[in-house]
């Protein structure tokens, strides 16, 4: 049994989740009830994840915060006709890209079209030289990312090409999250590449036939979870009993109600640091994500002074092989709770997290909205329920390419923030690691987020270098920050008046009685 658990712990999160789900299904005798064709060509019910986004759209219509923009720069012999045909082929394969969300008297449904026109128009970018056109293209892409997608529209995506020069384009594809997730993006890019190569060379594309579509999954999910919601709800109610709200220091007072204004900050971490993470993960029998997230918990402890910390983490939610190649909104957010009491060594913190990760993944079927209902956290209109911070690892292989075309990616500047902070570690084979944080600009300044990224990078490197030392004592300041603090603290000593804070205030009032001491809501009080 111990050997089995070690092998299970070494599986990537997605494979481990699928194994646990399939094992559970076999034990419960429902393995044959995995997603299959629903046998109905009419409107389909929303999945639980879609229902949550539909509800949020009703509360705050016209927001672009749930757009998923994909911006690819294409340089080389770009065949526009072949690219248009490839996009049309991807759309024809996936019902999610031919879906609209339509309100009915008894609730919203997915309406699927047999086909949708795919035009992929080419827009000439203005500018006297390439640098000017690049700036103009970036402005156009940022505007695109910030433009809402109407849920009742068909389809729930926009696509076109921005032409910078002959053989130099940006492919702009912007899709609503309600039919698309990060896994879907990998499917989209892979199939677009295969179908483009087929259109250029005339060879038959090697794409496996899809046995189910996203609406099949959403209908199946409703039926399968009907008898398990109470059991899963009870599990999470017990796991999150006694949790407290994470009090992260902000640059400004918290608005009275939740806002979604956002931006992004990014930083780089070396390939060497990535290798250190992977080596420590191998030693501890965990995935690299566990090491990255353990370091993140250590960072939050330093900022917040809390030993009991709750964050959100993504679950791919593709436990069955039939849905692995399907574009759609499968991802769900699960909850991770860490115990940092007693100032554990980093290695011990990783081991504390390991069983919690496995348990969370094996109980991740509960839709997040249902989890909130089960846990019933105190209502606070200024915060999202349960957690306000998420941590994601995006790991992928070598970037794909089109025949005769070099493909690179542009991360859009923030059109919004779904959380107060969403941390992302992006790994690509052969490249430095990208650290990014999407943050709420009503709470944080850009300089603050740049500092948080520096501190996380420094802390992660030091924790991996000395995993047997207490995580709470690892260095997080950069050498420049340490030098500045030492310089500030090494000046001449000044005598401190022996008095209380109230006494110092009284002395100040005697010195400057007419000077403003407090200003708020249009009123000013003098000393």
Order of alpha helices (4+ residues) and beta strands (2+ residues): alpha-alpha-beta-alpha-beta-alpha-beta-beta-beta-alpha-beta-beta-alpha-alpha-alpha-beta-alpha-alpha-beta-alpha-beta-alpha-alpha-beta-beta-beta-beta-alpha-alpha-alpha-beta-beta
